[in-house]
Amino acid sequence: MVPPSPVPAPSPAELGRRAEDLVAAHYRRAGWAVLATRWSCPLGELDLVCRRSHPDPVLVFVEVKARRSPHGGDPRAALTPAKWARLRRAAGCWLAAHPAPVQAPPGRGPSSTPRSSWGAFRFDLAAVSWPAGSGRPRIEIIEGLA
């Protein structure tokens, strides 16, 4: 009798899609609307674009990094200056292509949070790893990258 062949590990692209789907579900459970997934333009790609309406409206551009184990290193290290520049350009492209449906109220005084017609926005980094043996993914969100 021939033993069954092992299930092949997912490709990096498949692993990335799974991670993006998990992170989108995570934001939805937390009350966010997912406005776009895997959005691209000639200037770059955005993994997720999410919006929270209250208590304070905020738009978030989420970069998702997938790791086969939690020991894959700091996910921020994967966000190179070139990748960061592409993310910022893609976010600008998304904002230009998607005018806010309703003008956001003006800010309440000076703020270091960037604003658009959508209101405040930020960049988050979501790291998804699959610890060996558990089969359950671990999601870590790093909010407000600058």
C-alpha positions as CSV (number, residue, x, y, z in Angstrom):
1,M,0.0,0.0,0.0
2,V,1.3,3.4,-1.0
3,P,1.1,6.1,1.7
4,P,-0.9,9.1,0.8
5,S,1.2,11.9,-0.6
6,P,1.5,15.0,1.7
7,V,-0.8,17.9,0.9
8,P,1.4,20.5,-0.9
9,A,2.0,23.8,0.9
10,P,0.2,26.7,-0.6
11,S,2.1,28.9,-3.0
12,P,3.2,32.3,-1.7
13,A,0.4,33.9,-3.8
14,E,-2.3,31.5,-2.4
15,L,-0.9,32.1,1.1
16,G,-1.2,35.9,0.5
17,R,-4.8,35.6,-0.7
18,R,-5.8,33.5,2.4
19,A,-4.1,36.1,4.6
20,E,-5.9,39.0,2.9
21,D,-9.3,37.2,3.3
22,L,-8.6,36.5,7.0
23,V,-7.7,40.1,7.6
24,A,-10.7,41.4,5.8
25,A,-12.9,39.2,8.0
26,H,-11.1,40.5,11.1
27,Y,-11.8,44.1,10.2
28,R,-15.5,43.3,9.4
29,R,-15.9,41.6,12.8
30,A,-14.5,44.7,14.4
31,G,-17.2,46.9,12.7
32,W,-15.2,48.1,9.7
33,A,-16.6,48.2,6.1
34,V,-14.2,46.7,3.6
35,L,-14.4,49.0,0.6
36,A,-11.8,47.3,-1.6
37,T,-9.6,44.2,-1.7
38,R,-6.6,43.6,-4.0
39,W,-7.1,47.0,-5.6
40,S,-4.5,48.1,-8.1
41,C,-3.6,51.0,-10.3
42,P,-0.5,51.8,-12.5
43,L,1.2,53.2,-9.4
44,G,0.8,50.2,-7.1
45,E,-1.5,47.8,-5.2
46,L,-3.6,48.0,-2.0
47,D,-4.4,44.8,-0.2
48,L,-7.4,46.2,1.6
49,V,-9.1,49.6,2.0
50,C,-11.5,49.8,5.0
51,R,-13.6,52.5,6.6
52,R,-15.0,52.9,10.1
53,S,-17.8,55.4,10.3
54,H,-17.9,56.1,14.1
55,P,-17.0,57.1,16.7
56,D,-14.5,59.0,14.5
57,P,-14.6,58.3,10.7
58,V,-11.3,56.9,9.5
59,L,-10.2,55.3,6.3
60,V,-7.4,52.7,6.5
61,F,-5.2,51.3,3.8
62,V,-4.0,47.8,5.0
63,E,-0.9,46.1,3.8
64,V,-1.1,42.3,4.6
65,K,2.0,40.2,5.1
66,A,1.7,36.4,5.4
67,R,4.2,34.2,7.2
68,R,4.3,30.4,7.4
69,S,5.3,30.7,11.0
70,P,5.3,33.4,13.7
71,H,9.1,33.3,13.6
72,G,9.3,34.8,10.1
73,G,10.7,38.1,11.5
74,D,9.2,41.5,12.1
75,P,6.6,42.2,9.4
76,R,7.6,45.8,9.3
77,A,11.0,44.7,7.9
78,A,9.2,43.6,4.8
79,L,7.9,47.1,4.2
80,T,10.9,48.5,2.4
81,P,11.2,52.2,1.5
82,A,10.3,51.3,-2.1
83,K,7.2,49.3,-1.0
84,W,6.2,52.1,1.4
85,A,6.4,54.6,-1.5
86,R,4.3,52.3,-3.8
87,L,1.7,52.0,-1.0
88,R,1.5,55.8,-0.5
89,R,1.2,56.4,-4.3
90,A,-1.5,53.7,-4.6
91,A,-3.4,55.2,-1.7
92,G,-3.3,58.6,-3.5
93,C,-4.5,56.9,-6.6
94,W,-7.4,55.2,-4.7
95,L,-8.4,58.5,-3.1
96,A,-8.4,60.3,-6.5
97,A,-10.5,57.5,-8.1
98,H,-13.0,57.3,-5.2
99,P,-14.3,60.6,-4.1
100,A,-16.0,60.5,-0.7
101,P,-19.8,60.1,-1.1
102,V,-20.4,62.8,1.5
103,Q,-18.0,65.5,2.5
104,A,-16.4,64.6,5.8
105,P,-16.8,67.2,8.6
106,P,-13.8,69.5,9.2
107,G,-11.3,68.4,11.8
108,R,-11.5,69.6,15.3
109,G,-8.4,71.7,15.5
110,P,-4.8,70.8,14.5
111,S,-4.1,67.1,14.0
112,S,-1.2,65.1,12.9
113,T,-3.6,62.6,11.2
114,P,-3.7,63.0,7.4
115,R,-7.1,63.9,6.1
116,S,-8.9,63.6,2.7
117,S,-12.4,64.2,1.6
118,W,-13.0,60.8,3.3
119,G,-11.8,62.3,6.6
120,A,-8.8,61.0,8.4
121,F,-6.8,58.1,7.0
122,R,-4.0,55.9,8.1
123,F,-1.9,52.9,7.0
124,D,-2.0,49.6,9.0
125,L,0.2,46.5,8.6
126,A,-1.5,43.2,9.2
127,A,0.8,40.2,9.8
128,V,-0.7,36.7,9.5
129,S,1.2,33.6,10.5
130,W,0.3,30.0,10.8
131,P,2.1,28.5,13.9
132,A,3.2,25.0,13.3
133,G,0.8,22.3,14.6
134,S,-2.1,24.7,15.5
135,G,-3.6,25.1,12.1
136,R,-5.1,28.4,13.3
137,P,-3.8,31.6,11.9
138,R,-2.5,34.3,14.2
139,I,-3.3,37.9,13.1
140,E,-1.3,40.9,14.4
141,I,-2.4,44.4,13.4
142,I,0.1,47.3,13.6
143,E,-2.0,50.5,13.4
144,G,-0.9,53.9,12.1
145,L,2.4,53.3,10.3
146,A,4.1,56.5,9.5
